[in-house]
Amino acid sequence: MVKSLSNDIKWRIIYHQLDGFSAKRTAHRLYVSVATVYNVRKLYDRWGCVSHPFKGIRGRRRTFNSDDLNVCIILLFIKIILKLLLI
């Protein structure tokens, strides 16, 4: 499996591009491919950051267990009681 680039390298790509270097020159200086420079620049232009903000976290989603649900119910009751007292 291919390792992903660190955010530091991605930001360096952006800084070189914003300083006016070409994609080929940036790729040569940072030892990455020209396609990588274009992809990082495309992400930056679209989202304003170098990592995809909506890319999901891997793994199973955490579900509530009974203890978590009890805490939520208690907090909800406290909120309702405080609203009734302040009215």
MARVOFI-379189 format. One record per atom (N, C-alpha, C): residue in three letters; atom name; x, y, z. Coordinates in steps of 0.001 Angstrom, whole numbers. Example, Ala and Ser with C-alpha at 12.3 -4.5 7.8 and 13.67 -1.06 7.14 Angstrom:
BEGIN
+-----+----+---------+---------+---------+
:   r :  a :      xx :      yy :      zz :
+-----+----+---------+---------+---------+
: ala :  N :   13190 :   -5690 :    7800 :
: ala : CA :   12300 :   -4500 :    7800 :
: ala :  C :   13200 :   -3300 :    7800 :
: ser :  N :   12850 :   -2250 :    7080 :
: ser : CA :   13670 :   -1060 :    7140 :
: ser :  C :   12900 :      30 :    7870 :
+-----+----+---------+---------+---------+
END
This chain:
BEGIN
+-----+----+---------+---------+---------+
:   r :  a :      xx :      yy :      zz :
+-----+----+---------+---------+---------+
: met :  N :     837 :   -1170 :       0 :
: met : CA :       0 :       0 :       0 :
: met :  C :     889 :    1244 :       0 :
: val :  N :     471 :    2253 :    -727 :
: val : CA :    1249 :    3468 :    -879 :
: val :  C :    1058 :    4366 :     343 :
: lys :  N :    2149 :    4927 :     844 :
: lys : CA :    2048 :    5860 :    1960 :
: lys :  C :    1520 :    7192 :    1444 :
: ser :  N :     702 :    7834 :    2257 :
: ser : CA :     197 :    9140 :    1863 :
: ser :  C :    1215 :   10212 :    2249 :
: leu :  N :    1122 :   11342 :    1582 :
: leu : CA :    2023 :   12440 :    1881 :
: leu :  C :    1631 :   13107 :    3188 :
: ser :  N :    2623 :   13603 :    3893 :
: ser : CA :    2316 :   14329 :    5118 :
: ser :  C :    1746 :   15699 :    4773 :
: asn :  N :    1028 :   16261 :    5719 :
: asn : CA :     454 :   17588 :    5493 :
: asn :  C :    1540 :   18639 :    5319 :
: asp :  N :    2704 :   18427 :    5934 :
: asp : CA :    3812 :   19362 :    5783 :
: asp :  C :    4265 :   19449 :    4326 :
: ile :  N :    4414 :   18317 :    3679 :
: ile : CA :    4820 :   18304 :    2263 :
: ile :  C :    3739 :   18945 :    1400 :
: lys :  N :    2486 :   18650 :    1718 :
: lys : CA :    1390 :   19238 :     938 :
: lys :  C :    1372 :   20755 :    1072 :
: trp :  N :    1599 :   21261 :    2283 :
: trp : CA :    1640 :   22712 :    2450 :
: trp :  C :    2849 :   23316 :    1748 :
: arg :  N :    3966 :   22598 :    1744 :
: arg : CA :    5134 :   23101 :    1006 :
: arg :  C :    4838 :   23205 :    -484 :
: ile :  N :    4082 :   22235 :   -1008 :
: ile : CA :    3674 :   22293 :   -2416 :
: ile :  C :    2856 :   23556 :   -2652 :
: ile :  N :    1911 :   23835 :   -1767 :
: ile : CA :    1061 :   25011 :   -1920 :
: ile :  C :    1892 :   26286 :   -1843 :
: tyr :  N :    2805 :   26366 :    -868 :
: tyr : CA :    3628 :   27567 :    -731 :
: tyr :  C :    4500 :   27791 :   -1959 :
: his :  N :    5061 :   26738 :   -2529 :
: his : CA :    5870 :   26872 :   -3741 :
: his :  C :    5006 :   27341 :   -4907 :
: gln :  N :    3807 :   26799 :   -5002 :
: gln : CA :    2908 :   27202 :   -6083 :
: gln :  C :    2499 :   28663 :   -5928 :
: leu :  N :    2208 :   29082 :   -4702 :
: leu : CA :    1808 :   30471 :   -4476 :
: leu :  C :    2963 :   31444 :   -4662 :
: asp :  N :    4192 :   30958 :   -4507 :
: asp : CA :    5365 :   31800 :   -4762 :
: asp :  C :    5670 :   31937 :   -6248 :
: gly :  N :    4943 :   31223 :   -7091 :
: gly : CA :    5096 :   31396 :   -8525 :
: gly :  C :    5893 :   30315 :   -9232 :
: phe :  N :    6276 :   29270 :   -8534 :
: phe : CA :    6999 :   28187 :   -9186 :
: phe :  C :    6030 :   27353 :  -10018 :
: ser :  N :    6515 :   26801 :  -11105 :
: ser : CA :    5674 :   25936 :  -11940 :
: ser :  C :    5469 :   24594 :  -11252 :
: ala :  N :    4518 :   23836 :  -11756 :
: ala : CA :    4238 :   22526 :  -11171 :
: ala :  C :    5430 :   21589 :  -11361 :
: lys :  N :    6057 :   21682 :  -12516 :
: lys : CA :    7210 :   20814 :  -12790 :
: lys :  C :    8381 :   21161 :  -11871 :
: arg :  N :    8620 :   22446 :  -11677 :
: arg : CA :    9721 :   22877 :  -10813 :
: arg :  C :    9439 :   22504 :   -9341 :
: thr :  N :    8203 :   22676 :   -8928 :
: thr : CA :    7825 :   22302 :   -7564 :
: thr :  C :    7997 :   20807 :   -7347 :
: ala :  N :    7569 :   20015 :   -8310 :
: ala : CA :    7700 :   18567 :   -8206 :
: ala :  C :    9175 :   18163 :   -8131 :
: his :  N :   10002 :   18811 :   -8923 :
: his : CA :   11432 :   18490 :   -8933 :
: his :  C :   12083 :   18869 :   -7597 :
: arg :  N :   11712 :   20014 :   -7033 :
: arg : CA :   12311 :   20470 :   -5776 :
: arg :  C :   11905 :   19609 :   -4588 :
: leu :  N :   10649 :   19115 :   -4578 :
: leu : CA :   10141 :   18391 :   -3421 :
: leu :  C :   10127 :   16880 :   -3616 :
: tyr :  N :   10651 :   16405 :   -4741 :
: tyr : CA :   10752 :   14976 :   -5027 :
: tyr :  C :    9389 :   14282 :   -5017 :
: val :  N :    8421 :   14900 :   -5662 :
: val : CA :    7109 :   14299 :   -5855 :
: val :  C :    6783 :   14385 :   -7340 :
: ser :  N :    5729 :   13703 :   -7753 :
: ser : CA :    5364 :   13742 :   -9160 :
: ser :  C :    4574 :   15007 :   -9480 :
: val :  N :    4533 :   15340 :  -10746 :
: val : CA :    3780 :   16515 :  -11193 :
: val :  C :    2292 :   16297 :  -10945 :
: ala :  N :    1819 :   15064 :  -11115 :
: ala : CA :     409 :   14762 :  -10858 :
: ala :  C :      51 :   15010 :   -9391 :
: thr :  N :     973 :   14707 :   -8497 :
: thr : CA :     736 :   14963 :   -7076 :
: thr :  C :     604 :   16457 :   -6819 :
: val :  N :    1432 :   17244 :   -7464 :
: val : CA :    1359 :   18701 :   -7316 :
: val :  C :      -6 :   19196 :   -7795 :
: tyr :  N :    -450 :   18705 :   -8951 :
: tyr : CA :   -1759 :   19120 :   -9467 :
: tyr :  C :   -2890 :   18681 :   -8534 :
: asn :  N :   -2817 :   17468 :   -8002 :
: asn : CA :   -3880 :   16982 :   -7117 :
: asn :  C :   -3940 :   17776 :   -5811 :
: val :  N :   -2788 :   18081 :   -5232 :
: val : CA :   -2768 :   18857 :   -3995 :
: val :  C :   -3270 :   20272 :   -4262 :
: arg :  N :   -2882 :   20831 :   -5382 :
: arg : CA :   -3340 :   22185 :   -5724 :
: arg :  C :   -4850 :   22213 :   -5959 :
: lys :  N :   -5366 :   21150 :   -6581 :
: lys : CA :   -6808 :   21063 :   -6820 :
: lys :  C :   -7571 :   20987 :   -5499 :
: leu :  N :   -7058 :   20185 :   -4551 :
: leu : CA :   -7675 :   20120 :   -3228 :
: leu :  C :   -7648 :   21479 :   -2536 :
: tyr :  N :   -6532 :   22176 :   -2638 :
: tyr : CA :   -6404 :   23480 :   -1995 :
: tyr :  C :   -7349 :   24501 :   -2627 :
: asp :  N :   -7441 :   24486 :   -3942 :
: asp : CA :   -8327 :   25427 :   -4617 :
: asp :  C :   -9789 :   25170 :   -4284 :
: arg :  N :  -10149 :   23898 :   -4127 :
: arg : CA :  -11544 :   23555 :   -3863 :
: arg :  C :  -11940 :   23791 :   -2413 :
: trp :  N :  -11092 :   23382 :   -1459 :
: trp : CA :  -11480 :   23400 :     -49 :
: trp :  C :  -10728 :   24409 :     803 :
: gly :  N :   -9605 :   24925 :     324 :
: gly : CA :   -8840 :   25866 :    1123 :
: gly :  C :   -7922 :   25202 :    2131 :
: cys :  N :   -7793 :   23882 :    2054 :
: cys : CA :   -6885 :   23143 :    2925 :
: cys :  C :   -6293 :   21995 :    2099 :
: val :  N :   -5325 :   21304 :    2669 :
: val : CA :   -4628 :   20284 :    1899 :
: val :  C :   -5139 :   18878 :    2156 :
: ser :  N :   -6076 :   18724 :    3084 :
: ser : CA :   -6672 :   17413 :    3316 :
: ser :  C :   -8167 :   17523 :    3057 :
: his :  N :   -8746 :   16466 :    2551 :
: his : CA :  -10169 :   16481 :    2206 :
: his :  C :  -10990 :   16545 :    3495 :
: pro :  N :  -11784 :   17599 :    3691 :
: pro : CA :  -12487 :   17746 :    4964 :
: pro :  C :  -13636 :   16760 :    5171 :
: phe :  N :  -14174 :   16198 :    4095 :
: phe : CA :  -15314 :   15309 :    4223 :
: phe :  C :  -14954 :   13838 :    4072 :
: lys :  N :  -13677 :   13551 :    4005 :
: lys : CA :  -13257 :   12159 :    3900 :
: lys :  C :  -13456 :   11495 :    5251 :
: gly :  N :  -14139 :   10380 :    5260 :
: gly : CA :  -14513 :    9730 :    6515 :
: gly :  C :  -13346 :    9062 :    7210 :
: ile :  N :  -13525 :    8861 :    8486 :
: ile : CA :  -12539 :    8147 :    9287 :
: ile :  C :  -12807 :    6658 :    9136 :
: arg :  N :  -11759 :    5895 :    8965 :
: arg : CA :  -11919 :    4465 :    8766 :
: arg :  C :  -12339 :    3781 :   10051 :
: gly :  N :  -12952 :    2627 :    9888 :
: gly : CA :  -13315 :    1833 :   11046 :
: gly :  C :  -14800 :    1874 :   11335 :
: arg :  N :  -15184 :    1047 :   12271 :
: arg : CA :  -16586 :     955 :   12645 :
: arg :  C :  -16999 :    2181 :   13451 :
: arg :  N :  -18170 :    2678 :   13163 :
: arg : CA :  -18660 :    3821 :   13908 :
: arg :  C :  -19024 :    3409 :   15317 :
: arg :  N :  -18743 :    4279 :   16242 :
: arg : CA :  -19021 :    3995 :   17639 :
: arg :  C :  -20513 :    4150 :   17886 :
: thr :  N :  -21075 :    3209 :   18581 :
: thr : CA :  -22488 :    3275 :   18915 :
: thr :  C :  -22638 :    3522 :   20405 :
: phe :  N :  -23783 :    4034 :   20782 :
: phe : CA :  -24045 :    4268 :   22199 :
: phe :  C :  -24247 :    2939 :   22912 :
: asn :  N :  -23635 :    2821 :   24054 :
: asn : CA :  -23973 :    1697 :   24930 :
: asn :  C :  -24976 :    2204 :   25957 :
: ser :  N :  -25412 :    1367 :   26867 :
: ser : CA :  -26464 :    1756 :   27803 :
: ser :  C :  -26004 :    2873 :   28743 :
: asp :  N :  -24723 :    2888 :   29102 :
: asp : CA :  -24221 :    3951 :   29986 :
: asp :  C :  -24272 :    5310 :   29291 :
: asp :  N :  -23861 :    5346 :   28022 :
: asp : CA :  -23909 :    6599 :   27270 :
: asp :  C :  -25343 :    7083 :   27115 :
: leu :  N :  -26254 :    6164 :   26867 :
: leu : CA :  -27659 :    6526 :   26712 :
: leu :  C :  -28228 :    7063 :   28022 :
: asn :  N :  -27856 :    6474 :   29139 :
: asn : CA :  -28323 :    6968 :   30437 :
: asn :  C :  -27824 :    8382 :   30706 :
: val :  N :  -26582 :    8662 :   30358 :
: val : CA :  -26043 :   10010 :   30546 :
: val :  C :  -26812 :   11006 :   29689 :
: cys :  N :  -27112 :   10649 :   28443 :
: cys : CA :  -27880 :   11535 :   27565 :
: cys :  C :  -29274 :   11800 :   28122 :
: ile :  N :  -29911 :   10786 :   28650 :
: ile : CA :  -31258 :   10945 :   29225 :
: ile :  C :  -31211 :   11868 :   30435 :
: ile :  N :  -30209 :   11690 :   31292 :
: ile : CA :  -30074 :   12551 :   32469 :
: ile :  C :  -29857 :   14000 :   32060 :
: leu :  N :  -28987 :   14222 :   31078 :
: leu : CA :  -28735 :   15587 :   30607 :
: leu :  C :  -29993 :   16204 :   29998 :
: leu :  N :  -30758 :   15409 :   29281 :
: leu : CA :  -32004 :   15896 :   28708 :
: leu :  C :  -32998 :   16285 :   29793 :
: phe :  N :  -33143 :   15466 :   30816 :
: phe : CA :  -34046 :   15791 :   31920 :
: phe :  C :  -33598 :   17053 :   32655 :
: ile :  N :  -32309 :   17203 :   32864 :
: ile : CA :  -31793 :   18411 :   33518 :
: ile :  C :  -32130 :   19640 :   32688 :
: lys :  N :  -31950 :   19537 :   31381 :
: lys : CA :  -32252 :   20662 :   30496 :
: lys :  C :  -33735 :   21014 :   30563 :
: ile :  N :  -34596 :   20009 :   30550 :
: ile : CA :  -36042 :   20249 :   30610 :
: ile :  C :  -36425 :   20875 :   31940 :
: ile :  N :  -35866 :   20389 :   33030 :
: ile : CA :  -36176 :   20931 :   34357 :
: ile :  C :  -35721 :   22383 :   34465 :
: leu :  N :  -34523 :   22688 :   33969 :
: leu : CA :  -34036 :   24068 :   34009 :
: leu :  C :  -34911 :   24998 :   33195 :
: lys :  N :  -35397 :   24536 :   32027 :
: lys : CA :  -36299 :   25358 :   31214 :
: lys :  C :  -37592 :   25629 :   31948 :
: leu :  N :  -38141 :   24608 :   32622 :
: leu : CA :  -39395 :   24786 :   33343 :
: leu :  C :  -39234 :   25742 :   34530 :
: leu :  N :  -38082 :   25688 :   35191 :
: leu : CA :  -37853 :   26569 :   36325 :
: leu :  C :  -37633 :   28017 :   35893 :
: leu :  N :  -37070 :   28229 :   34740 :
: leu : CA :  -36786 :   29576 :   34277 :
: leu :  C :  -37975 :   30236 :   33597 :
: ile :  N :  -39002 :   29494 :   33304 :
: ile : CA :  -40173 :   30070 :   32630 :
: ile :  C :  -41058 :   30796 :   33579 :
+-----+----+---------+---------+---------+
END
